[in-house]
Amino acid sequence: MDGQNDKSEIWQGTLVLMVLKTLETMGPLHGYGIARRIEQVSGQALLVNYGTLYPALIKLQQEGYIKSEWGSSENNRRAKYYRLTAAGRKLLAQEARAWQRAQDLLARFWTPQEQ
């Protein structure tokens, strides 16, 4: 990927995992911080769409996987900070195992072996 237009949208279903893992790794963050971290970890290859991020944050909060509280951002503006809950940690662990199983399964097709 050699240009600004080469950024990819985040795959369906992976944004939630990226948000949960970001909060696990970084601790409480506001939405902008979450988006910047995801883009940073991807090596700027992913583009976080705020129209997708904020509904995902609301859904995660409604399901009890994250909690939020108001605070002040680095530039002294009011911002909602999100943090992982125990249920969110459990979901992240379950989903990490599911992704590993899927990766292992796909690897079989890339390096087929005689059965």
N, C-alpha and C positions, 0 to 999 in steps of 0.2 A: 504494500500500500504506500503510494508515493505522494499522495496529495490530500488536501482537505476533503475533497469530495469522495475519497475512498473509505470514509468512515462507514461502519456498518451499524444498522439498527440492532438492538439486542434481541436475540432469539426469543420467541414466545416461550414462556415458562421458565426462563433462566433469570429474569430480572429479580424475582422474589428471592432466589438463592443468592444472587449477588448482593442484594440489600441486606439479607440476614448475615451473610459472611462479612460484609463490610462493617456492620454494627458489632459483630462479635470481635473482629480484629481491632477496630478503631475506638469502640465505645460510643457514647451518645454523639450523634451528629444531626445537623439540620439537613433538609432535603438537598440544598445546593451542595453541601459537603459530601453527601452520599453520591450524588451524580459525579462530582469532580473526582472522587476516589475511584469509582468504577471506571471512569475514562482513563485515569492515571494507571491503574493496575492493568488495563488492557493495552497499555502502550499507545494510547490515543486512537486505537483501532475501532473502539465502540463509541457510539453517540447516544447519550441518554436523552430520551424524549421526555420532557416534563409532563406532557399530556398522558404519558404512560406511567411515569414514576409516582406522581402524587396519588392517582387512584390506587396504585399498588400499595402505597404506604397506608392509605385509609383502610383498605381491605385487610392488610396485615394487622392493623390496630383493632379493627372490629373483631377479628378472629382471635385476638389475644396473644399474638406472636411478638408484637412490639407495643411499647407504651410511649406516650409523648408528653412533653411539658414545655411551656414557654420559657424562653431565656433570652439572653442577649448574645448576638453574634459577635465575631471578631471586630466588626466595624460599628459596634454598639447599636445595632438594629434589633428589633424584636424578631425572634425566630423560634419556630417549633423544633425542638430537639427530640429525636427518636432514639429509643434504646431497646435492646433485646430483652425479652422476658424468658423465664424458665421454659415455657412452652415453645418459644421461638428457638431456643437452643436445642430442644428435643427434635423439633421439626427439621432444623438444619442438619443434625446428625443423621436423621432418617433419610433425608434427601441426598446427603453426601454418599450414603451407602447405595442408594438407588442409582445415582449417577455413575458410581464406580462399577456396579454390575452392568449397566448399559455400555460403559466404555469397554469393559472386558469382553462383552458379547460382540460388540462391533470389531474389536481387535481380532477376533477369530476370523472374520471375513476378510480382513486386510492381510492376514498371515495364515491362510488356511493350512491345516495340517491333515495328514492322512488319518482317517478314523478307523 
